[in-house]
Amino acid sequence: MPTVLEALKNRSSKRAYTNEKIPKEILEEILQAAGHTPSGANMQPWVTYAISNAQTLKNIGDAIIAKMNEGVVHDQFIQYYPVKWTNPYKKRRIVTGAGLYKLMEVDRKDDATRLQMWHDNFKWFGAQTVIFVFTDKANIDEAQGAFIDCGAYMQSVMLAAQEFGVDSCPQGSTTEFGKVVAQSLQTPDNLALLYSVVLGYEDKDAKINSYQPEKVSLEESVTFID
Ligand SMILES: Cc1cc2nc3c(=O)[nH]c(=O)nc-3n(C[C@H](O)[C@H](O)[C@H](O)COP(=O)(O)O)c2cc1C
């Protein structure tokens, strides 16, 4: 069983999974533990759909890919990525993406393979469970606190999963097609999709799962005032 520090340091995004299902009681335990995430005023703004039904996942993924094929770039409730990328974030994004493509020996100009890799998001990287996290639109109407709370909830899910040897990949790619997900799942009108997290057992033979993007140093990200 990993310590909290081990879980924090050992977790990394996995992008290839076996077809082994997560037992329901383990999934419930992970989500129950994540429910202990603190939130402002104990609002607990996360509204989670935990989907392990293969047909439902296929329907959502197919609907997103069909939308992309129509030339639609996003159909979303919230804008996740910066509209204007500035440094150092722009550079980190480029380095992280380039490192992954280098590992997978995908040429910078190989648009077809890169698109295929993006589509893999909507095939859930072969995982059998995906959680879709929504919040009430009223929570994010001229307020951002629910984003903070639901972001913390995301990390709680991924860390709790580590205890059971369950791996994960957070997905902003579904955020970009949040309205397609909502339509596919026929969620109530008051809900807006924030993100999804793929959960499952990593394919240990998959090269892509060895990717460990660099993290910035403590000095670069923290200002200590003693
Ligand atoms: C909110 C959020 C959205 C993300 N969206 C995607 C995604 O759509 N597809 C993907 O492959 N990885 C996605 N990632 C994973 C990041 O690329 C990854 O966390 C980052 O490169 C650091 O790598 P690590 O998770 O292995 O530490 C996302 C991560 C976060 C936190």
The ligand as a Tripos MOL2 file, in Angstrom:
@<TRIPOS>MOLECULE
LIG
   31    33     1     0     0
SMALL
NO_CHARGES

@<TRIPOS>ATOM
      1 C1         -7.2100   18.9200  -16.1070 C.3       1 LIG1
      2 C2         -6.3250   18.0010  -16.8960 C.ar      1 LIG1
      3 C3         -6.6620   17.6820  -18.1900 C.ar      1 LIG1
      4 C4         -5.8800   16.7740  -18.9290 C.ar      1 LIG1
      5 N1         -6.2910   16.3840  -20.1740 N.ar      1 LIG1
      6 C5         -5.6450   15.3800  -20.8050 C.ar      1 LIG1
      7 C6         -6.1850   14.8250  -21.9930 C.ar      1 LIG1
      8 O1         -7.2400   15.2210  -22.4810 O.2       1 LIG1
      9 N2         -5.5120   13.8080  -22.5840 N.ar      1 LIG1
     10 C7         -4.3450   13.3130  -22.0600 C.ar      1 LIG1
     11 O2         -3.7870   12.3800  -22.6520 O.2       1 LIG1
     12 N3         -3.8080   13.8240  -20.9320 N.ar      1 LIG1
     13 C8         -4.4510   14.8210  -20.2780 C.ar      1 LIG1
     14 N4         -3.9760   15.3110  -19.0860 N.ar      1 LIG1
     15 C9         -2.7590   14.7310  -18.5170 C.3       1 LIG1
     16 C10        -1.6050   15.7130  -18.5620 C.3       1 LIG1
     17 O3         -1.0660   15.7610  -19.8510 O.3       1 LIG1
     18 C11        -0.5790   15.2400  -17.5240 C.3       1 LIG1
     19 O4         -1.1540   15.3180  -16.2430 O.3       1 LIG1
     20 C12         0.6920   16.0700  -17.5450 C.3       1 LIG1
     21 O5          1.3660   15.9550  -18.7590 O.3       1 LIG1
     22 C13         1.6290   15.6440  -16.4140 C.3       1 LIG1
     23 O6          1.9090   14.2700  -16.5300 O.3       1 LIG1
     24 P1          1.5770   13.2350  -15.3810 P.3       1 LIG1
     25 O7          0.0870   13.2590  -15.1340 O.co2     1 LIG1
     26 O8          2.0140   11.9130  -15.9250 O.co2     1 LIG1
     27 O9          2.3130   13.6740  -14.1530 O.co2     1 LIG1
     28 C14        -4.7100   16.2360  -18.3570 C.ar      1 LIG1
     29 C15        -4.3610   16.6080  -17.0590 C.ar      1 LIG1
     30 C16        -5.1700   17.4510  -16.3280 C.ar      1 LIG1
     31 C17        -4.8070   17.7710  -14.9100 C.3       1 LIG1
@<TRIPOS>BOND
     1     1     2 1
     2     2     3 ar
     3     2    30 ar
     4     3     4 ar
     5     4     5 ar
     6     4    28 ar
     7     5     6 ar
     8     6     7 ar
     9     6    13 1
    10     7     8 2
    11     7     9 ar
    12     9    10 ar
    13    10    11 2
    14    10    12 ar
    15    12    13 ar
    16    13    14 ar
    17    14    15 1
    18    14    28 ar
    19    15    16 1
    20    16    17 1
    21    16    18 1
    22    18    19 1
    23    18    20 1
    24    20    21 1
    25    20    22 1
    26    22    23 1
    27    23    24 1
    28    24    25 2
    29    24    26 1
    30    24    27 1
    31    28    29 ar
    32    29    30 ar
    33    30    31 1
@<TRIPOS>SUBSTRUCTURE
     1 LIG1         1 GROUP 0 **** ****
